[in-house]
Amino acid sequence: MRCFIGLPVPEEAGRALLRGVPEGVGRQLPLADLHLTLAFLGERELCWTQALCRQLEAILTGVQPLSLKLTRGGPFPPNGSPPKGSPSRGGRLWAARALPSPALMALHERIWRPLEDLGVARDERAFQPHVTLARGRHRLTAKMANESEKSPPGDHIEFDVHEIVLYESRQGYRPRWRQSLKSRL
């Protein structure tokens, strides 16, 4: 199965993010599919993902829920052009970028420990945490990019993340495994 590890976006936050997508930027993702990808795993066998989930359960024990703060959205990647070496899809996404808090970056690193042990190669590009809101058929224009600058400075959406999910990617995203992040009492 084709899969990835991500953080789900709560329904209320997702609705607010999708309301900010300007007309004409592309096809909005369904509310239930909104997530922040921590690691793309590609095509994997079921037994491999089961082994990964056991490792993740062990390393995520004691990890606290975390807060995410997202911009309202804009072209992604931010400059509208694909990252070097990537397919030509770059510049066709409308996404809310997550502020890279220490907790988010630490969680990203923690997730990668078992992945590297299982032979998964990290993306050569730096981690740019974001939530894709819409996909376009064509590159976003400068006019569309200007739409993202209309939000007042400091206009963010903030929410707490209480679980990590292994998603299967097949005509939408289907959760295959969940791990709760527990608050310490």
N, C-alpha and C positions, 0 to 999 in steps of 0.2 A: 504494500500500500504506500501511497505517496503521503508523507506526513511532516508535521512540524510541531514544535513546542511553543505555546503562546500564553498570553495573559488575556482573559476575556474582558470585554468592555461591558459594564453594567448597562441595562436597558435605558435608564434615564439619561446617563451620560451619552450613550450612543445616539439617542434621539436628538439631543442637543447638538452633537457633532454633525449629524446628517442634515439638520436644518440649516447649517451654515454652508452647505455645498452649493455653489452657484449653478444656475441652469447652464447647460451646454458643456460642462467639463467632462461628462461621460456618464456611464451607467453606475449608479450608486450600488454599493454592496448591501445585501440584506442586513437588517439590524442584528440578527442572530449571528452573523459571520464576523462582526467587528472584533478585532483582537490586536494585540501587539506581539509580533513574532520575536521570540528569544533565540530560536535556532531552527533553521530549515534542515530537514533530515533527508529529503529526497525519497526515492523508492526504497522501501524496507520490507523485509519479511515479518510476519506476525510474531514469530518466536524471538526475533531481534528486538522488536518493540517491547515485548513482555519482559525481556532481560533488562532493557533500559529502564522501564517503569520501576522495577525492583530496586535498581540502583538509585533512581531519583527519589523514591520513597525514603531511602536511607539518608541521602544527603540533604533532603529538604526538611527533615525532622528538626523542629525548633526554629525554622525560618518564620519570621513575623510577617503579618500582612503589611503591605506597603502602599503608600500614596503615589498616584501618578498625576502629573499635571501636564495637560495637553494644550497645544495651540488650537485655535478653531479650524485651522486647515489652510492648505496652500499647495502649490505644485510640488511634487516630489519626484526626484531629488530637488532640493530647493532652487538650484539654478536652472532647472528645466531641461538639463541635458543628461544623458545616461552616464553613469560612472564608467571610467576607463575599463575596457574589457568586458562590459556587460552587454546583454542583448539590446536591441534597439528599442526596448519598451520604456526606457528611461524618459522622464518628462511627460509621461502619459497618466501619471497617478495624481490624484488629489488626496492629500493625507494630512492628518493632524500629527505634528511632531511632539514627542514626549520630551520633557526636560530631563536630561540624564542625571537623575538624583543618585547619590552614593548608594542608596538601597537598591535601586534598579540595576545599576552597573555591577554591584556585588552579586545580585541574583543571576545576572547574565553570566558572569564568570563562574559561579557555582554550578550552573547548568552545564557548562562546557567541560567540566572535569570528567564526568562519566562518558560524555560524547567522544572526547579525545581518546579515552581508554578503549572505547569500542571502535576506534578507527575512523571517526567522522572528521573530515578536514574542515577547519574554520574557513569562512568566507575571507578572502584577502582584503576586502573593504572593511573599514571601521564600522562598528555597530552604530547605526543611526536609528534609534528607537522611534517608531511611528505607528500609526493606525491608518491603514488605507481606507478611504471613504468612498472613492469612485475611481473607475478605470475608464480612460478614453481610448478611442480608436486612433487618434492623432495626437501629436505633441500639443501640449497646452500653449496657448498664445500668450503674448505679453499682456493683452487685455485681461485674460483670465487670471494671470499672475497678479495683476493689480487688484483684482477682487479680494485677494487674500490680505491685502494691506489695508483694507477698509475697516477691519476690526480695530477697536481702540487698543493701545498698548496695555499689556497686562490682562487682556481678555482671554482667559484660559478656562478650561474645564478640568476640574479636579475630582478624583474619586479614589476609593481604596480598592485594592486588589486582594482578594481572599483565597484565590486558588490559582494553580498552574494546570494547564490542560495540554494533553497530547491530542492533536487534531489530525484527522484523516482528511486529505484534500481530494475530493471527488465530486464535481458538480456542486460546489458549496463545501462547507467545512463541518465535519462531524466529530464531536468529542469522542475519543476512544478511551481516555483515562483522565482522571482528575486527582489532584493532590491539594488538600486544604492547607492553607497557611494559618497556623494557630497563634492566637494571642497568648502571651504568658499571663497567668493569673497572679 
